[in-house]
Amino acid sequence: MGSATIFFWLQLAKVSKSYRTALIIAGIVTCITTYRNFGYFNSWVEAFKVVTNDGGDYTVTLTGTPFLYEYRDRGDWMLTLPLLLIELILVMKLPHEETVSLCWKLGVASVLMVALGHFLEIQDDLPVLWIWWFLAMIPFCYVVRTLVVGLNEATSKQPTPAAASLVSAARYVTVVSWLAYPFVGLAWQAMGSVGLASPTALMYEQIGYSLVDVWAKAFFGVLIWAIASEKSAVEESGRLLPH
């Protein structure tokens, strides 16, 4: 994540001014996640004690210090998920009014989804859990529908087939990652409900979320850079006049 931040910001001088804000945001997203992951790692180390006797099996015990998973769901996602959607809209270079409208709608919907999803993760009562899951899926479905259907026309108007293809890829990378977030959370709850030890379930949940974060933030940011580079090259070659 930290390397991605450095890469995105070093590329700013190589893209047109119109796309620099999107690339700056891509770097901010990975920078936030890098910072949060350090805190997340330190909290994990403080919460668990791992010992081994003479190179044998490892024993994991609780230290009594709580593991602060809020570093990810509230501290990270509340900031980064809206920014991910905003950077995609900005790099598409839509008309100003449409850009502002989409940024607000998608940003608010993503924050609402994360807030509702937090209440889902702290539930022990299965029926109540499903209620919060259903509520969180309302803004979730709005964002996914906008990405899959609502941006089709704007994608087709990109200046070159390569740019259109990259924008389409960025949209679907976002959709796949967004689909993964709620189902990783549900898998964690399901593992606990079938009796899988809570530390084990927590470990698998965090591995799942970490993999999704790399896909949704670092890889997605590379696509944003590729779109900005492609469109900048077209504009600089004179085949497209800047708006």
N, C-alpha and C positions, 0 to 999 in steps of 0.2 A: 504493500500500500504506500509506504513512504517513497519507494523508488518510482511508483507511478506518479506521485505528486511532483517530484523533481522533473520527470520527463515531460509532463503536461505543461509545466510553467516554462521549461526551457524552449518549448515549441511555440511560445506566444509570438515571437518575432517573425516566425515563418508563415503565419496565417494572416489573412486580411483583418482589418480592425473590426469588421462586422461580426467576426466569429471569436474574438478574443475573450469576450465575457463568458461564453459557453465553456471555453477551455480553462479559464480561471476557475469557474465553478467546479469543473471536473477535478481540478487539483485540490480545491477546498474540500470536496467530498472525501477524497482519499486521505487528505491531511487530518480531517476530523476523525476518521476511522482509525488512522494510525495512532493518534493521541489516545483515543478511547481504548484501543487494544492494549496499550501499555498499562493503563489503569486496570483494565480487565484482567490482564495477566498477573499483575501484582495482587489483585484481590483473590485470584485463584490460588496463588502460592500461599497467601496468608490463611486461607480457609481450610487447606488440606495439608496433612503431614504424611510424607511418603518415606517409608524406611524399608530396608532389606537386610537380612541377616546372612552374612557370608555368601553373598551373591545368589541367594535363593529367591523365593517368591517375594514380591513387594506387598507391603501392608499399607493401606491407606486409612487414615483416621482423621476425624474432624478436629480442628484446633479450637473451635468455639467462636472463631471470627466468621461472621456471615459472608457468603459469597455474593457480591453485588452484581447480579446479572442485569441490573438497571443500566449499567454502562452501555449495554447494547440496545435494548429495546426503547428506553426513554432517552438516554443521553445521546445516542448515535442516530437512530432511525428518525426521531422527531426532526432532526436537522437534515440528514442526508437524503432521505427518500423524496421530500419535496424538491430538493436541489437537483436530484437526478432527473426528474421530470422537466424541471425548468431548463436545464442545459440542453435537453433534447429539443424542446420547443424553440429555444434561441438559435440553435445551429441550423434549424430548418428555415429560418429567415422568412417567417410569415408576415403578412401585413401587421402593422403595429397594434391595431385594436384587437385583432385575433390573437396575437402573441400575449398581450396583457390579460385578456379574458381567459385563455387556456392556462396560463401560468397560475392565476388566482384559483381557478376551479380545481385543477389537478393538485396544486399545492395544499389547498384546504382539505380536499378529499383524502390525500395521503396522510396528513397529520391526524385527521379524524380516525382513519383506519388504525394507525399505530396506537392512539389513545385507547380505543376500544379493545384492541388486541392485548394491551397490557392487563386489562381486567380479565380477559380470557385466561392468561397464563397464571394468574394467582388463584384461580378457582380450584377447589377440591370436589365440589358437588357437580357431578356429570351433567344433570339437566341444566343447571345454571351456566355451566361452561358452554353448552351448545347455544344458549340464548345469546351470550356475548359473541360467540363465533358468528352467528347469523347477523348480528348488528354490525360487526366489523366487515363482513362480506359485502354490505351495501355500498360503502364508498369504494371498496376494493373492486367490485364489479363495474362501477362507474369508470374508474381509471383504466381497467383492462379493456372495456368496450371502446373508450376513447382511443386507446393505442391501436387496437385491432381494426376498428371500423372508422372512427371519427377522423383519423389522419390519413386515410387512403388517398383522398383527392390532393391534399397538400404534398404527399410523397410523390405522386405522379407528376407534379409540377417542378420537381427539382431539375436543375439545369442540365444534367447529364444522366445517362443510364447508370453509370457507376455511382453517382451521388444518390440517386433514387434507391439503388440496391443497398447502399450502406445505411441510409435512413431506415429502410425497411428492416434491415438486420438489427439496428439499434432498437427499434420498436419491439421486435419479437424477443430480443435478449431481455428487455425490461419485463415483458409479459411472463417469460419463463421464470425469471427470478422472483417476480411478484407471486406467481403461483406457488413457488417453493416455500416462501416465508410462512404462510398460514398452515401448510401441511407439515412442515417441520415441527411447528408448535403443537399441532394435533398429535403427531407421532410421539412427542415427548409425553403428552398427557396419556396417550394410549399405553405406552410402556409402563407408566406408573400404575395404571388401572389393572394391568394383567400381572402385577407383582414384581416386575423387574426392579431391581434395587435402584433407589432414587439417585445416588451418585452416578451409577452407570447410565441411567436415562439422561441425566443432566449432561454427562460427557458427550453422549451421542448427539444431543440437541445442539451443544455448542460447536461440535465438529461440523454438523450440518449447516448451521448458520454461518460459520466461517467460510465454508466453501461457497455458499450463496453470495456472501459479501464480496469475495474476490471476483466472481462472475458478474455481479450486478454493479460493481463500482469500478474496479480496475479495468476489466475487459471492456465494459460499457464505455468507460472513458477513452479507451483506445479507439473505439468506433467513433466517438465524438470528434477526436483529433483527426481521424481519417476523413470524416465528412468535411470538416473545416479545411483540411489540406486540399482535398479534391475541389471544393467550391472556390477556394482562394486561387488555385491554379487556373481555373476556368475564367474567373474574373480578370486576373492579371494578363491572361492571354488575349483579352479583348473579345472573346466569344460571348461574353455576357456583361452587359452594362450594370453596374451596381445600382440597387434601388435608391 
